[in-house]
Amino acid sequence: MRAYERLLNYVKIHTTSDENSDTTPTTARQFDLAELLVKEMKELGVKNARADENCYVYGEIPATSGYEDRPAIGFIAHLDTAPDFCGENVNPQIHENYNGEDLPLGNSGKILSVKKFPHLKELKGRTLITTDGTTLLGADDKAGVAEIMTVAEELLKENMAHGKVCIAFTPDEEVGSGAGKLDIPGLGAQYAYTADGGRENEIVYENFNASEAVLEIRGFNIHPGEAKNTMVNAALVAMEINSMLPSLETPAHTELYEGFFHLCEMQGTVEQARLVYIIRDHSAACFEAREKTMEHITKMMNEKYGEGTVTLKITEQYRNMIEKIEPCMHLVDHAKEAIRELGMEPDVAPIRGGTDGSQLSFRGLPCPNLGTGGYAFHGPYEHITAEGMDTAVQVMLGILKRYAE
């Protein structure tokens, strides 16, 4: 079975996670896909296929005889889809021999536009898979799941030498908790790759350092007719705080390695206000400087309006995986070689976000991220090609071949 055929089955299973839930998994429906995958792995001959009580799926393919001393390599993808857009009743549309032009998405009135997505011209002649415009597709990350399952099938039916291959599918990646309860010793891998990226020739081993900053502002309310030199308007203090941040260091004005402050939420009255930011930067030093900027602004506001007017809570979310990948760059080198062997140049760029691979790397499992062949994730314009998925499978097989040499 080709990877895209598996994808068409998987996307019809509703697995959206819930950022407001504190359970693991955040939605019980993720077990529907987990249980299907365990069944399929057992049918393929994957050993020790199982799902635990937290909806983490595991399996392994033992090393070829004589290759037991090769590094055990893991491949990891996530079961859930993003809560950003509807992930239920997905109705994938298949466009064979796509003409590279604008494409209506079902009867939704939405158009997959070449102007907005110029790379569509490069996909001419391929089998393009889109949504019908009413849901996301779920290729993030069911494409990764499908590709790993196809790699397993290829290894088990072909006579390709390889070391031990370890498989894991995680819940709740889209809400930031997918890697938290992965049993790394139980997985059994020395190194791993997440299959959760974009273009099929992509490899990512740098991501943001990330934290959340929440500022709570306490005002002093009094009748406006008697407010001279007395009132402290919490909403205005919140606006003043935001004005003290560099106006061009926001997501809308930055790219590549440039960091930012992103105001995600703002609430305010005279008596109280609340600002929620995410802070991002690839450089650890610059990231720390951004957090210090928040602390300095808080100090200044309290000196101006009175101690306790502003309180700041900074919560670290994840770190740049490059710190943990640099000592084992063979992970990147083998991926680049596998991509070049297929006639492509590796697409290496820092991801402006985070992945399960970042958390896993800091938990002791170095884990860069591979492309799956998908585009425009988390919304109705999400799309992928059958050929891109085939290539992603070949990249993974090429990596395993190199670790067996």
C-alpha positions in Angstrom: 0.0 0.0 0.0 1.3 3.5 -0.9 1.6 6.0 1.9 -1.1 8.3 0.4 -3.6 5.4 0.5 -3.0 5.0 4.2 -3.4 8.8 4.6 -6.8 8.7 3.0 -7.9 6.2 5.6 -6.4 7.9 8.6 -7.7 11.4 7.9 -11.3 10.3 8.2 -10.7 9.4 11.9 -11.4 12.4 14.1 -8.4 13.0 16.3 -8.4 16.7 17.1 -6.7 17.5 20.4 -8.0 19.9 23.0 -5.8 22.7 24.4 -8.2 23.2 27.4 -8.0 19.6 28.6 -5.6 18.4 31.3 -6.0 14.7 30.5 -3.6 12.5 28.5 -4.7 12.2 25.8 -6.6 15.4 25.8 -9.3 13.8 23.7 -10.3 10.1 24.0 -11.0 10.0 20.2 -7.3 9.8 19.6 -7.5 6.2 20.8 -9.5 5.4 17.6 -6.5 5.9 15.4 -4.1 4.4 18.0 -6.0 1.2 18.2 -6.2 0.9 14.4 -2.5 1.4 14.0 -1.7 -1.3 16.6 -3.9 -3.7 14.6 -2.3 -2.7 11.3 1.2 -3.1 12.8 0.4 -6.6 14.1 -0.9 -7.5 10.7 2.3 -6.3 9.0 4.5 -8.2 11.5 5.8 -5.3 13.6 6.9 -6.7 16.9 5.6 -5.7 20.3 2.9 -3.4 18.8 0.9 -1.8 21.6 -0.8 1.3 22.8 -0.5 2.4 26.5 -3.0 4.0 28.7 -1.9 7.5 27.6 -2.5 6.8 23.9 1.2 6.4 23.0 1.7 3.7 20.3 4.9 1.6 20.1 6.3 -1.0 17.9 9.6 -2.3 16.7 11.2 -4.1 13.8 14.2 -6.2 15.0 17.6 -5.8 13.3 18.4 -7.9 10.3 20.6 -10.9 11.4 24.2 -9.7 11.6 23.2 -6.0 12.0 22.3 -6.1 15.7 25.2 -3.8 16.6 23.9 -0.9 14.4 22.3 2.0 16.1 18.6 1.6 16.9 16.8 4.3 15.0 13.3 5.6 15.9 10.7 7.2 13.7 8.0 9.2 15.5 4.8 11.0 14.3 1.7 12.3 16.1 -1.9 11.1 16.0 -3.7 14.4 16.7 -4.7 17.2 14.5 -4.7 20.9 15.4 -7.7 22.5 17.1 -7.2 25.6 15.0 -9.8 24.4 12.4 -12.4 21.7 12.1 -10.9 18.2 11.9 -14.1 16.2 11.9 -15.8 14.6 8.8 -12.7 15.2 6.6 -13.5 14.5 3.0 -10.2 14.4 1.1 -10.3 15.4 -2.6 -7.9 13.6 -5.0 -6.8 15.5 -8.1 -4.8 13.2 -10.4 -2.4 14.9 -12.9 -2.9 18.3 -11.3 -2.5 21.1 -13.8 -0.6 23.5 -11.5 -3.4 26.1 -11.6 -6.0 27.6 -9.1 -8.2 24.8 -7.7 -11.7 25.1 -6.2 -12.0 23.3 -2.9 -15.2 21.4 -3.2 -18.3 23.6 -3.0 -16.9 25.7 -0.2 -16.2 28.7 -2.3 -12.6 28.6 -1.2 -9.8 28.5 -3.9 -6.4 26.9 -3.5 -4.6 29.8 -5.2 -1.3 29.8 -7.0 -0.9 33.5 -6.0 -1.1 32.6 -2.4 0.8 29.3 -2.7 3.3 29.7 -5.6 4.8 26.3 -5.0 1.7 24.8 -6.5 3.3 25.3 -10.0 6.0 22.8 -8.9 3.4 20.2 -8.2 2.0 20.1 -11.7 1.5 16.5 -13.0 1.3 15.0 -9.5 -1.6 13.5 -7.6 -2.7 16.4 -5.4 -4.7 15.7 -2.3 -6.7 18.6 -0.8 -9.6 19.3 1.5 -13.1 20.1 0.4 -12.7 23.5 2.0 -14.8 22.8 5.1 -12.1 21.1 7.3 -8.4 20.8 7.6 -6.8 17.7 5.9 -4.9 16.2 8.8 -1.7 15.5 6.8 -0.2 17.2 9.9 0.6 14.6 11.0 -1.2 11.7 9.6 1.1 11.9 6.6 4.0 11.2 8.9 2.1 8.3 10.5 1.2 6.9 7.0 4.8 7.2 5.8 6.3 5.5 8.9 3.7 2.7 8.5 4.8 2.3 4.8 8.4 2.2 5.8 7.6 -0.6 8.2 5.8 -2.5 5.4 8.7 -2.0 3.0 11.3 -3.2 5.6 9.2 -6.3 6.4 8.6 -7.4 2.8 11.9 -6.4 1.2 15.4 -7.8 1.8 17.0 -4.6 3.0 19.6 -4.8 5.7 18.9 -2.6 8.7 19.5 -2.2 12.4 16.6 -2.1 14.9 13.8 0.2 13.9 11.6 1.7 16.6 8.2 3.2 16.0 6.2 5.6 18.1 3.0 7.6 17.5 2.2 10.2 20.1 -1.0 12.1 21.1 -1.4 15.9 21.7 1.6 17.3 19.8 -0.6 20.1 18.5 -1.3 21.3 22.1 2.4 21.1 23.2 2.3 17.9 25.3 3.0 15.1 22.8 6.5 14.2 23.9 5.9 14.6 27.7 4.9 11.0 28.5 6.7 9.1 25.7 8.5 6.1 27.3 12.0 6.7 25.8 13.5 3.5 27.4 10.5 1.6 26.3 10.8 2.9 22.7 14.3 1.5 22.6 15.9 4.0 20.1 19.3 5.5 20.5 18.5 8.3 18.0 15.2 9.2 16.3 13.5 11.4 13.7 10.1 13.0 13.9 8.2 12.9 10.6 6.3 16.1 11.0 7.6 18.7 8.5 6.8 20.2 5.2 8.5 19.6 1.9 9.7 16.1 1.3 13.4 17.3 1.1 13.2 19.2 4.3 15.2 18.5 7.4 14.9 20.7 10.5 17.3 20.6 13.5 16.9 24.2 14.7 13.8 25.6 16.4 12.9 28.5 18.6 13.6 28.8 22.2 10.2 29.5 23.6 8.4 30.9 26.7 5.1 32.4 27.6 4.9 35.7 29.5 1.8 36.6 31.4 1.4 40.1 32.9 -1.3 40.8 35.4 -2.0 44.5 36.0 -3.9 45.9 39.0 -5.4 49.3 38.6 -7.0 51.8 41.0 -10.5 52.8 40.1 -12.1 56.0 41.3 -14.9 58.3 40.0 -13.4 59.9 36.8 -14.5 63.3 38.1 -12.2 62.9 41.1 -9.4 60.9 39.4 -6.7 63.6 39.1 -3.3 62.1 40.3 -5.2 59.1 41.8 -6.6 56.8 39.2 -4.4 54.0 37.7 -6.2 52.7 34.6 -5.0 49.1 34.2 -6.1 48.9 30.6 -4.0 52.0 29.8 -1.0 50.6 31.7 -1.3 47.4 29.5 -1.2 49.6 26.4 1.8 51.4 27.7 3.6 48.1 28.4 3.0 46.9 24.8 4.2 50.3 23.5 7.6 49.7 25.2 8.3 46.6 23.2 10.0 47.0 19.8 7.2 47.4 17.3 8.9 45.6 14.4 9.8 42.5 16.5 6.5 40.7 16.0 5.6 37.7 13.9 4.3 39.9 11.1 7.7 41.6 10.7 10.2 38.7 11.2 11.5 35.6 9.4 14.2 32.9 9.5 16.3 33.4 12.6 14.7 36.6 13.7 12.9 36.4 17.1 9.8 38.2 18.3 7.3 39.2 21.0 3.8 38.0 20.1 0.8 39.5 21.9 -1.7 36.6 21.9 -4.3 37.8 24.3 -5.3 41.2 25.9 -8.1 41.8 28.4 -8.6 45.0 30.3 -10.8 47.3 32.5 -9.8 50.2 34.7 -9.4 47.9 37.7 -7.5 45.0 36.1 -5.9 43.9 32.8 -4.0 40.9 31.5 -1.5 40.5 28.7 -0.3 37.2 27.4 2.7 37.0 25.1 4.8 34.3 23.6 8.5 35.0 23.4 10.6 33.3 20.6 14.2 33.4 19.5 16.6 30.9 18.0 19.6 32.4 19.8 19.8 31.4 23.5 21.4 34.8 24.3 18.8 36.8 22.5 16.0 34.8 24.0 17.3 35.5 27.5 17.6 39.2 26.6 13.9 39.2 25.5 12.9 37.7 28.9 15.0 40.3 30.7 13.3 43.0 28.7 9.9 41.8 30.1 11.3 41.8 33.6 12.7 45.3 33.1 9.4 46.7 31.8 7.7 45.2 34.8 10.2 46.8 37.2 9.7 50.2 35.5 5.9 50.0 35.6 6.0 49.2 39.3 8.4 52.1 40.0 6.1 54.4 38.1 2.6 53.3 39.4 3.4 51.6 42.7 4.8 48.2 43.7 2.4 45.4 42.9 0.8 47.2 40.0 2.3 44.7 37.5 3.2 41.0 38.1 5.0 38.9 35.6 5.1 35.2 35.2 7.4 33.6 32.6 7.0 29.9 31.8 9.5 28.2 29.6 7.9 26.0 26.9 10.8 24.5 24.9 14.4 25.0 23.8 16.3 25.0 20.6 17.2 21.4 19.7 20.4 22.4 18.0 22.1 22.2 21.5 21.4 18.5 21.5 21.8 17.7 17.8 25.2 19.3 17.3 27.0 16.5 19.2 25.5 13.9 16.8 25.3 15.6 13.4 25.4 12.2 11.7 21.6 12.4 12.1 21.6 15.4 9.8 24.3 14.2 7.5 22.6 10.8 6.8 19.3 12.6 6.1 21.0 15.0 3.7 22.7 12.1 1.9 19.5 10.2 1.6 17.8 13.3 0.1 20.6 14.0 -2.4 20.5 10.3 -3.5 16.9 11.0 -4.6 18.0 13.9 -6.8 17.0 16.7 -4.5 18.9 19.3 -2.6 18.1 19.3 1.2 15.9 22.1 2.3 17.5 23.1 5.6 16.0 26.0 7.5 15.2 26.8 11.1 11.6 26.1 12.1 9.8 29.1 13.5 8.1 27.0 16.1 8.7 23.8 18.1 8.3 20.1 17.6 8.1 17.0 19.6 11.7 16.5 18.5 12.8 19.5 20.5 11.3 18.1 23.7 12.6 14.6 23.0 16.1 15.9 22.3 16.2 17.5 25.7 14.9 14.4 27.3 17.9 12.5 25.9 16.7 11.3 22.5 18.3 13.4 19.8 15.6 13.9 17.3 15.6 16.2 14.2 12.5 16.6 12.0 11.9 15.3 8.5 9.5 16.6 5.9 6.4 14.7 5.0 5.5 16.4 1.7 2.7 18.6 3.0 1.8 22.2 2.9 -0.5 24.9 4.5 -1.1 22.9 7.6 -3.9 23.7 10.2 -6.5 25.0 7.9 -8.8 24.4 4.9 -5.9 25.0 2.3 -3.8 22.1 3.6 -2.6 19.9 0.8 -0.1 17.2 0.0 0.9 15.0 -3.0 1.1 11.2 -3.3 4.5 11.5 -5.0 5.8 13.7 -2.2 4.8 11.1 0.4 6.5 8.4 -1.7 9.7 10.4 -1.6 9.4 11.0 2.2 9.2 7.2 2.6 12.4 6.8 0.4 14.2 9.3 2.5 13.5 7.3 5.7 14.6 4.1 4.0 17.8 5.9 2.8 18.6 7.0 6.3 18.2 3.4 7.6 20.4 2.1 4.8 23.2 4.5 5.8 23.0 3.5 9.4 23.4 -0.2 8.3 26.5 0.5 6.3 
